[in-house]
Amino acid sequence: MLNLNNLTNVVAPNLANRKFAGIVYNIVSNYLMPAAGLVMFMYLIFGAFEIMTSAGNPKSIASGKGKITNAVLGFIIIFVAYWLVQIIATAFGLKTILDIFQG
């Protein structure tokens, strides 16, 4: 018979003793936020490159500007959502959600 406790310790040894909030915090802070920043940076680079190589083509310039605008708006949405959840959780005293953001 397979013992799941041993399997958990083999796959992720530190995960067995952590709270769910700590796990979510680590995923958000270590993977999701850097990935969002990387995607935003890539879109900024691609948009700028498209504008630079447009050779005056209005459609290419508009497409490049759209990529840059979408990258900035996406960053703002992620940033505001992160802080909005914390503000709402503080205002309503939702300790479980606040624990997620404090690791």
C-alpha distances in whole Angstrom, upper triangle without the diagonal:
4,6,9,12,12,12,15,16,16,18,20,21,23,22,20,23,25,27,27,31,30,28,30,33,32,31,35,36,35,34,36,39,40,39,42,44,44,44,47,48,48,50,52,53,53,55,57,57,58,61,62,62,63,67,68,66,66,63,61,62,61,58,58,59,56,53,55,55,52,50,52,51,48,48,50,48,44,46,48,45,43,46,46,43,44,47,46,43,46,48,46,44,40,39,35,37,39,36,35,38,38,35
4,6,9,9,8,11,13,13,14,17,17,20,19,17,20,22,24,24,27,27,24,27,30,28,27,31,33,31,31,32,36,36,35,38,40,40,40,43,45,44,46,49,49,49,52,54,54,55,58,59,59,60,64,65,63,63,60,58,59,58,55,54,55,53,50,51,52,48,47,49,48,44,44,46,44,41,43,44,41,39,42,43,40,40,44,43,40,43,45,43,41,38,36,32,34,36,33,31,34,35,31
4,6,6,7,9,10,11,13,15,15,17,16,14,17,19,21,21,25,24,22,25,27,26,26,29,31,29,29,31,34,35,34,37,39,39,40,43,44,44,46,48,49,49,51,54,54,55,57,59,59,60,64,65,63,63,60,58,59,58,55,54,55,53,50,51,51,48,46,48,47,43,43,45,43,40,41,43,40,38,40,41,38,38,42,41,38,40,43,41,39,35,33,30,31,33,30,29,32,32,28
4,5,5,6,9,10,10,12,12,15,13,11,14,16,18,18,21,21,18,21,24,23,22,26,27,26,26,28,31,31,31,33,36,36,36,39,41,40,42,45,45,46,48,50,50,51,54,55,56,57,61,62,60,60,57,55,56,54,51,51,51,49,46,47,47,44,42,44,43,40,39,41,39,36,38,39,36,34,37,37,34,34,38,37,34,37,39,37,35,32,30,27,28,30,27,25,28,29,25
4,5,5,6,9,10,11,10,12,11,8,11,14,16,16,20,19,17,20,23,21,21,25,26,25,25,27,30,31,31,33,36,36,36,39,41,41,43,45,46,46,48,50,51,52,55,56,56,58,61,62,61,60,58,56,56,55,52,51,52,50,47,47,48,45,43,44,44,40,39,41,39,36,37,39,36,33,36,37,33,33,37,36,33,35,38,36,34,31,28,25,27,28,25,24,27,27,23
4,5,5,6,9,10,9,12,12,10,13,15,18,19,22,21,19,22,24,22,22,26,27,25,26,28,31,31,31,34,36,36,37,40,41,41,43,45,46,46,49,50,51,52,55,56,56,58,61,63,61,61,58,56,57,56,52,52,52,50,47,48,49,45,43,45,45,41,40,42,41,37,38,40,37,35,38,39,36,35,39,39,36,38,41,39,37,34,31,28,29,31,27,26,29,28,25
4,5,5,6,8,9,12,11,10,14,16,18,18,21,20,17,20,23,21,20,24,25,23,23,26,29,29,29,31,33,33,34,37,38,38,40,42,43,43,46,48,48,49,52,53,53,54,58,59,58,58,55,53,53,53,49,48,50,47,44,45,46,43,41,42,42,38,38,40,38,35,36,38,35,33,36,37,34,34,38,38,35,37,40,38,36,33,31,28,29,30,27,25,28,28,24
4,5,5,6,7,9,8,7,10,12,14,14,18,16,14,17,19,17,17,21,22,20,21,23,26,26,26,29,31,31,32,34,36,36,38,40,41,41,43,45,46,47,50,51,51,53,56,58,56,56,53,51,51,51,47,46,47,45,42,43,43,40,38,40,39,36,35,37,35,32,33,35,32,30,33,34,31,31,34,34,31,33,36,35,33,29,27,24,25,26,23,21,24,24,20
4,6,5,4,7,7,6,10,12,15,16,19,17,15,18,20,18,18,22,23,21,21,24,27,27,27,30,32,31,33,35,36,37,39,41,41,42,45,46,47,48,51,52,52,54,57,59,58,57,55,52,53,52,49,48,49,47,44,44,45,42,39,41,41,37,36,38,37,33,34,36,34,31,34,35,32,32,35,35,32,34,38,36,34,31,28,25,26,27,24,22,25,24,20
4,6,6,10,10,10,13,15,18,18,21,19,17,20,22,19,19,23,23,21,21,24,27,27,27,30,31,31,32,35,36,36,38,40,40,41,44,45,45,47,50,50,51,53,56,58,56,56,54,51,52,51,48,47,48,46,43,43,45,42,39,41,41,37,36,39,37,34,35,37,35,32,35,37,34,34,38,38,35,37,40,39,37,34,31,28,29,30,26,25,27,26,23
4,6,9,9,10,13,14,17,17,19,17,14,17,19,16,16,20,21,18,18,21,24,23,23,26,28,27,29,32,32,32,35,37,37,38,40,42,42,43,46,47,47,49,53,54,53,53,50,48,48,48,44,43,44,43,39,40,41,38,36,37,37,34,33,35,34,30,32,34,32,29,32,34,31,31,35,35,33,35,38,37,35,32,29,26,26,28,25,22,25,25,21
4,6,5,7,10,11,14,14,16,14,11,14,16,13,13,17,18,16,16,19,22,21,22,25,26,26,27,30,31,31,34,36,36,37,39,41,41,43,45,46,47,49,52,53,52,52,50,47,48,47,44,43,43,42,38,39,40,37,34,36,36,32,31,33,32,28,30,32,29,27,30,31,28,28,32,32,30,31,35,34,32,29,26,23,24,24,21,19,21,21,17
4,6,6,8,10,13,15,17,14,13,16,17,15,16,19,20,18,19,22,24,24,24,27,29,29,30,33,34,34,37,38,39,40,42,44,44,46,48,49,50,52,55,56,56,55,53,50,51,50,47,46,46,45,41,41,42,40,37,38,38,35,34,36,35,31,32,34,32,29,31,33,30,29,33,34,31,32,36,35,32,29,27,24,25,25,22,20,22,21,18
4,6,6,7,11,12,14,11,10,14,14,12,14,17,17,15,17,20,22,22,23,26,27,27,29,31,32,33,35,37,38,39,41,42,43,45,47,48,49,51,54,55,55,54,52,49,49,49,46,44,45,43,40,40,41,38,35,36,36,33,31,33,32,29,29,31,29,26,28,30,27,26,30,30,27,29,32,32,29,26,23,21,22,22,18,17,19,18,14
4,6,5,8,9,11,9,7,11,13,11,12,15,16,15,16,18,21,21,22,24,26,27,28,30,31,32,34,36,37,38,40,42,43,44,46,47,48,50,53,54,53,53,50,48,48,47,44,43,43,42,39,39,39,36,34,35,35,31,30,32,30,27,27,29,27,24,26,28,25,24,28,28,25,27,30,29,27,24,21,18,19,20,16,15,17,17,13
4,6,9,10,13,11,10,14,15,14,15,19,19,19,20,22,24,25,26,28,30,30,32,34,35,36,38,40,41,42,44,45,46,48,50,51,52,53,57,58,57,56,54,52,52,51,48,47,47,45,42,42,42,40,37,38,38,34,33,35,33,30,31,32,29,27,29,30,27,26,30,30,27,28,32,30,28,25,22,19,20,21,18,17,20,19,15
4,7,10,12,10,10,14,15,14,16,19,19,19,21,22,24,25,27,28,30,31,33,34,36,37,39,40,42,43,45,46,47,49,51,52,53,55,58,59,58,57,55,53,53,52,49,48,48,46,43,43,43,40,38,38,38,35,33,35,33,30,30,32,29,26,28,29,26,25,29,29,25,26,30,29,26,23,20,17,19,19,16,16,18,17,13
4,7,8,6,7,10,11,11,13,15,16,16,18,19,21,22,24,25,27,28,30,31,33,34,36,37,39,40,41,43,44,46,48,49,50,52,55,56,55,54,52,50,49,48,46,44,44,42,40,39,39,37,35,35,35,31,30,31,30,26,26,28,25,22,24,26,22,21,25,25,22,23,26,25,23,20,17,14,16,16,12,12,14,13,10
4,5,5,7,9,10,11,13,15,16,16,18,19,20,22,24,25,27,28,29,31,33,34,35,37,39,40,41,43,44,46,47,49,50,51,55,55,54,53,51,49,49,47,45,44,43,41,39,39,38,36,34,34,33,30,29,29,28,25,25,26,23,20,22,23,20,19,22,22,18,20,23,22,19,16,14,11,12,13,9,9,12,12,9
4,5,5,6,9,10,11,12,14,15,16,16,18,21,21,22,25,26,27,28,30,32,33,35,36,37,39,41,42,43,45,47,48,49,52,53,52,50,48,46,46,44,42,41,41,39,36,36,36,33,31,31,30,27,26,27,25,22,23,23,20,18,20,21,17,17,21,20,17,19,22,21,19,15,13,10,11,12,9,8,11,12,9
4,5,5,6,9,10,11,12,14,15,15,16,19,20,21,23,25,25,27,29,30,31,33,35,36,37,39,40,41,43,45,46,47,51,51,50,49,46,45,44,43,40,39,39,37,34,34,33,31,29,29,28,25,24,24,23,19,20,20,18,15,17,18,14,14,17,17,14,16,19,18,16,13,10,8,8,9,6,4,8,8,6
4,5,5,6,9,10,10,12,14,14,15,17,19,20,22,23,25,26,28,29,31,32,34,35,36,38,40,41,43,44,45,47,50,51,50,49,47,45,44,43,41,39,39,37,34,34,34,31,29,29,29,26,24,25,24,20,20,22,19,16,18,20,17,15,19,20,17,18,21,21,19,16,13,11,11,11,8,6,8,8,5
4,5,5,6,9,10,10,12,13,15,16,17,19,21,22,23,25,26,28,29,31,32,33,35,37,38,39,41,43,44,45,49,49,48,47,45,43,43,42,39,38,38,36,33,33,33,30,28,28,28,25,23,25,23,20,20,22,19,17,19,21,17,17,21,21,18,20,24,23,21,18,16,13,13,13,11,8,10,11,8
4,5,5,6,8,10,10,10,12,15,15,16,18,20,21,22,24,26,27,28,30,31,32,34,36,37,39,40,42,43,46,47,46,44,42,40,40,38,36,35,35,33,30,30,30,27,25,25,25,21,20,21,20,16,17,18,16,13,16,17,14,14,18,18,16,18,21,20,19,16,14,12,10,11,10,6,8,10,8
4,5,5,6,8,10,10,11,13,15,15,17,19,20,21,23,25,26,27,29,30,32,33,35,36,38,39,41,42,45,46,45,44,42,40,39,38,36,34,34,32,30,29,29,26,24,24,24,21,19,20,19,15,15,17,15,12,14,16,13,13,16,17,15,17,20,20,18,16,14,12,10,10,8,5,6,7,5
4,5,5,5,8,9,10,12,13,15,16,18,19,21,22,24,25,27,28,29,31,32,34,35,37,38,40,41,45,45,45,44,42,39,39,38,36,34,34,32,30,29,29,27,24,25,25,22,20,21,21,17,17,19,17,14,17,19,17,16,20,21,19,20,24,24,22,19,18,15,14,14,12,9,9,10,7
4,6,5,5,7,9,10,11,13,15,16,17,19,20,21,23,25,26,27,29,31,32,33,35,36,38,39,42,43,42,41,39,37,37,36,33,32,32,30,27,27,27,24,22,23,23,19,18,20,19,15,16,18,16,14,17,19,16,17,20,21,19,21,25,24,23,20,19,16,15,15,14,10,11,13,10
4,6,6,5,6,9,10,10,12,14,15,16,18,20,21,22,24,25,27,28,30,31,33,34,36,37,40,41,40,39,37,35,34,33,31,29,29,27,25,24,24,22,19,20,20,16,15,16,15,12,12,15,13,10,13,15,13,14,17,18,17,19,22,22,21,19,18,16,13,14,13,9,9,11,10
4,6,6,6,7,10,11,11,13,15,16,17,19,21,22,24,25,27,28,29,31,33,34,36,37,40,41,40,39,37,35,35,34,31,30,29,28,25,24,25,22,20,20,20,17,15,17,16,13,13,15,14,11,13,16,15,14,18,19,18,19,23,23,22,20,19,17,15,14,13,10,9,10,9
4,6,7,7,9,11,12,13,15,16,17,19,21,22,23,25,26,28,29,31,32,33,35,36,40,41,40,40,38,35,35,34,32,30,30,29,26,25,26,23,20,21,22,19,17,19,19,15,15,19,17,14,17,20,18,18,22,23,22,23,26,27,26,23,22,20,18,18,16,13,12,13,11
4,6,6,6,9,10,11,12,14,15,16,18,20,21,22,24,26,27,28,30,31,33,34,38,39,38,37,35,33,32,32,29,27,28,26,23,23,24,21,18,20,20,17,15,18,17,14,15,18,17,14,18,20,19,19,22,24,23,24,27,28,27,24,23,21,19,19,18,15,14,16,14
4,6,5,6,9,10,10,12,14,15,16,18,20,21,22,24,25,27,28,30,31,32,36,37,36,35,33,30,30,29,27,25,25,23,21,20,21,18,16,17,17,13,12,15,14,10,12,15,13,11,15,17,16,17,20,21,20,22,25,26,25,23,22,20,17,18,18,14,13,16,15
4,5,5,6,9,10,11,12,14,15,17,18,20,21,23,24,26,27,29,30,31,35,35,35,34,32,30,29,28,26,24,24,22,20,19,19,17,14,15,15,12,10,12,12,9,9,13,12,10,13,15,15,15,18,20,20,21,24,25,25,23,22,21,17,17,18,14,13,15,15
4,5,5,6,9,10,10,12,14,15,16,18,20,21,22,24,26,27,28,30,33,34,34,33,31,29,28,28,25,23,23,22,19,18,19,18,14,15,17,14,11,14,15,12,12,16,16,14,16,19,19,19,22,24,23,25,28,29,28,26,25,24,21,21,21,17,16,17,17
4,5,5,6,9,10,10,12,14,15,16,18,20,21,22,24,26,27,28,32,33,32,31,29,27,26,26,23,21,22,21,17,17,18,16,13,15,16,12,11,15,15,12,13,17,16,15,18,20,20,21,23,25,25,26,29,30,30,27,27,25,22,22,22,19,18,20,19
4,5,5,6,9,10,11,12,14,15,16,18,20,21,23,24,26,27,30,31,30,29,27,25,24,23,21,19,19,18,15,14,15,13,10,11,12,9,7,11,11,8,10,13,13,12,15,17,17,19,21,22,23,25,27,28,28,26,26,24,21,22,22,19,17,20,20
4,5,5,6,9,10,11,12,14,15,16,18,20,21,22,24,26,29,30,29,28,27,24,23,23,21,19,18,18,15,13,15,13,10,10,12,10,8,11,12,10,10,14,15,14,16,19,19,20,22,24,24,26,28,30,30,28,28,26,23,23,24,20,18,21,20
4,5,5,6,9,10,11,12,14,15,16,18,20,21,22,24,27,28,28,28,26,23,23,23,20,18,18,18,14,14,16,14,10,12,14,12,10,14,15,13,14,18,18,17,20,22,22,23,26,27,28,29,32,33,33,31,31,29,26,26,26,23,21,23,23
4,5,5,6,9,10,10,12,14,15,16,18,20,21,22,26,26,26,25,23,20,20,20,17,15,16,15,11,11,13,11,8,11,12,10,9,13,14,12,14,17,17,17,20,22,22,24,26,27,28,30,32,33,33,31,31,29,26,27,27,24,22,25,24
4,5,5,6,9,10,10,12,14,15,17,18,20,21,24,25,24,23,22,19,19,18,16,14,14,13,10,9,10,9,5,7,9,8,7,10,12,11,12,15,16,16,18,20,21,23,24,26,27,29,30,32,33,31,31,30,26,27,28,24,22,25,25
4,5,5,6,9,10,11,12,14,15,16,18,20,23,24,24,23,22,19,18,19,16,14,14,14,11,9,12,11,8,9,12,11,10,13,15,14,15,18,19,19,21,23,24,25,27,29,30,31,33,35,35,33,34,32,29,29,30,26,24,27,27
4,5,5,6,8,10,10,12,14,15,16,18,21,22,22,22,20,17,17,17,15,12,14,14,10,10,13,12,9,11,14,12,12,16,17,16,17,21,21,21,24,26,27,28,30,31,32,34,36,37,38,36,36,34,31,31,32,28,27,29,29
4,5,5,6,8,10,10,12,14,15,16,20,20,20,19,17,15,14,14,11,9,10,10,6,6,9,8,6,9,11,10,11,14,15,15,17,19,20,21,23,25,26,27,29,30,32,33,35,36,37,35,36,35,31,31,32,29,27,30,30
4,6,5,6,8,10,11,12,14,15,19,19,19,18,17,14,13,14,12,9,9,10,7,5,9,9,6,8,11,11,11,14,16,16,17,19,21,21,23,25,27,28,29,31,32,34,35,37,38,36,37,36,32,32,33,30,28,31,31
4,5,5,6,8,10,10,12,14,17,18,18,19,18,14,14,15,13,9,11,12,9,8,12,12,10,12,15,15,14,17,19,19,20,23,24,25,26,28,30,31,33,34,36,37,39,40,41,39,40,38,35,35,36,33,30,33,33
4,6,5,6,9,10,10,12,15,17,16,16,15,12,12,13,10,7,10,11,7,8,12,12,10,13,15,15,16,19,20,20,22,24,25,26,28,30,31,32,34,35,37,38,40,41,42,40,41,40,36,36,37,34,32,35,35
4,5,5,6,9,10,10,14,14,14,14,12,9,9,9,7,4,6,7,5,5,9,10,9,11,14,14,15,17,19,20,21,23,24,26,27,29,30,32,33,35,36,38,39,41,42,40,41,40,36,37,38,35,33,35,36
4,5,5,6,9,10,13,13,14,14,14,11,9,11,10,6,8,10,8,7,11,13,11,13,16,16,17,19,21,22,22,25,26,27,29,30,32,34,35,36,38,39,41,43,44,42,43,42,38,38,39,36,34,36,37
4,5,5,6,8,11,13,13,14,14,10,10,12,11,8,10,12,10,10,14,15,14,16,19,19,19,22,24,24,25,28,29,30,32,33,35,36,38,39,41,42,44,45,46,45,45,44,40,41,42,38,36,39,39
4,5,5,6,9,11,10,11,10,6,7,9,8,5,9,10,9,10,13,14,14,16,18,19,20,22,24,25,26,28,29,31,32,34,35,37,38,40,41,43,44,46,47,45,46,45,41,42,43,39,38,40,40
4,6,5,8,8,9,9,10,6,5,8,8,5,7,10,10,10,13,15,15,16,18,20,20,22,24,25,26,28,30,31,33,34,36,37,38,40,42,43,44,46,47,46,47,46,42,42,44,41,38,41,41
4,6,7,9,10,12,13,9,8,12,12,9,11,14,13,13,16,18,17,19,21,22,23,25,27,28,29,31,32,33,35,36,38,40,41,42,44,45,47,49,50,48,49,48,44,44,46,42,40,43,43
4,6,8,9,11,12,8,9,12,12,10,13,15,14,15,18,19,19,21,23,24,25,27,29,30,31,33,34,35,37,39,40,42,43,45,46,48,49,51,52,50,51,50,46,46,47,44,42,45,45
4,5,5,8,8,5,6,10,10,9,11,14,14,15,17,19,19,21,23,24,25,27,29,30,31,33,34,36,37,38,40,42,43,44,46,48,49,51,52,50,51,50,47,47,48,45,43,46,46
4,6,9,11,8,9,12,13,12,14,17,17,18,20,22,23,24,26,27,29,30,32,33,34,36,38,39,41,42,44,46,46,48,50,51,52,54,55,54,55,54,50,50,52,49,47,49,49
4,6,9,8,7,10,12,12,13,16,17,17,19,21,22,23,25,27,28,29,31,33,34,35,37,39,40,41,43,45,45,47,49,50,51,53,55,53,55,54,50,50,52,49,47,49,50
4,6,5,6,9,10,11,12,14,16,17,18,20,21,23,24,26,28,29,30,32,33,35,36,38,40,40,42,44,45,46,48,50,50,52,54,52,54,52,49,49,51,48,46,49,49
4,6,5,6,8,10,10,12,14,15,16,18,20,21,22,24,26,27,28,30,31,32,34,36,37,38,40,42,42,43,46,47,48,49,51,50,52,51,47,47,49,46,44,47,48
4,5,5,6,9,10,10,12,14,15,16,18,20,21,22,24,26,26,28,30,31,32,34,36,36,38,41,41,42,44,46,46,48,50,48,50,48,45,46,47,44,42,46,46
4,5,5,6,9,10,11,12,14,15,17,19,20,21,23,24,25,27,29,30,31,33,35,35,37,39,40,41,43,45,46,47,49,47,49,47,44,44,46,43,41,44,44
4,5,5,6,8,10,11,12,14,15,17,18,20,21,23,24,26,27,28,30,32,33,34,36,38,39,40,42,44,44,46,48,46,48,47,43,43,45,42,40,43,43
4,5,5,6,9,10,10,12,14,15,16,18,20,21,22,24,26,26,28,30,31,32,34,36,36,37,40,41,42,43,45,44,46,45,41,41,43,40,38,41,42
4,5,5,6,9,10,10,12,14,15,16,18,20,21,22,24,25,26,29,30,31,33,35,36,36,39,40,41,42,44,43,44,43,39,40,41,38,37,40,40
4,5,5,6,9,10,11,13,14,15,17,19,20,21,23,24,26,27,29,30,32,34,35,36,38,39,40,42,43,42,43,42,38,39,40,37,35,38,38
4,5,5,6,8,10,11,12,14,15,17,18,20,21,22,24,26,27,28,30,32,32,34,36,37,38,40,42,40,42,41,37,37,39,36,34,37,38
4,5,5,6,8,10,10,12,14,15,16,18,20,21,22,24,26,26,28,30,31,32,34,36,36,38,40,38,40,38,35,35,37,34,32,36,36
4,5,5,6,9,10,10,12,14,15,16,18,20,21,23,24,25,27,29,30,31,33,35,36,37,39,37,38,37,33,34,35,32,30,33,34
4,5,5,6,9,10,11,12,14,16,17,18,20,21,23,24,26,28,29,30,32,33,34,36,37,36,37,36,33,33,34,31,29,32,33
4,5,5,6,8,10,11,12,14,15,16,18,20,21,22,24,26,26,28,30,31,32,34,36,34,36,35,31,31,33,31,28,31,33
4,5,5,6,8,10,10,12,14,15,16,18,20,20,22,24,25,26,28,30,31,32,34,32,34,33,29,29,31,28,26,30,30
4,6,5,6,9,10,11,12,14,15,17,19,20,21,23,24,26,27,29,30,32,33,31,32,31,28,28,30,26,24,27,28
4,5,5,6,9,10,11,12,14,15,17,18,20,22,22,24,26,27,28,30,31,30,31,31,27,27,29,26,24,26,28
4,5,5,6,9,10,10,12,14,15,16,18,20,21,22,24,25,26,28,29,28,30,29,25,26,28,25,23,26,27
4,5,5,6,9,10,11,12,14,15,17,19,20,21,23,24,25,27,28,27,28,27,23,24,25,22,21,24,25
4,5,5,6,9,10,11,12,14,16,17,18,20,21,23,24,26,27,26,26,26,22,22,24,21,19,22,23
4,6,5,6,8,10,11,12,14,16,16,18,20,21,22,24,25,24,25,25,21,21,23,21,19,22,23
4,5,5,6,9,10,10,12,14,15,16,18,20,20,22,24,22,24,23,19,20,22,19,18,21,22
4,6,5,6,9,10,11,13,14,15,17,19,20,21,22,21,22,21,17,17,19,16,15,18,19
4,6,5,6,9,10,11,12,14,16,17,18,20,21,20,21,20,17,16,19,16,14,16,18
4,5,5,6,8,10,10,12,14,15,16,18,19,18,20,20,16,16,19,17,14,17,20
4,6,5,6,9,10,10,12,14,15,16,18,16,18,17,13,14,17,14,13,16,18
4,6,6,7,9,10,11,13,15,16,17,15,16,15,11,11,14,11,9,13,14
4,5,5,6,9,10,11,12,14,15,14,15,16,12,11,14,13,10,13,15
4,5,5,6,8,10,10,12,14,13,15,15,12,12,15,14,12,15,18
4,6,5,6,9,10,11,12,10,12,12,8,9,12,11,9,13,15
4,6,5,6,9,10,10,9,10,11,8,7,10,10,8,10,13
4,5,5,6,9,10,10,12,13,11,9,13,13,11,13,17
4,5,5,6,8,8,11,12,10,10,13,14,13,15,18
4,6,5,6,5,7,9,6,6,10,11,10,12,15
4,6,5,6,8,10,9,7,11,12,11,12,16
4,6,8,10,13,12,11,14,16,15,16,19
4,6,9,11,10,11,14,15,15,17,19
4,6,9,9,8,11,13,14,14,17
4,6,6,6,9,11,12,13,15
4,5,5,6,9,10,10,12
4,5,5,7,9,10,11
4,5,5,7,9,11
4,5,5,6,9
4,5,5,6
4,6,6
4,6
4
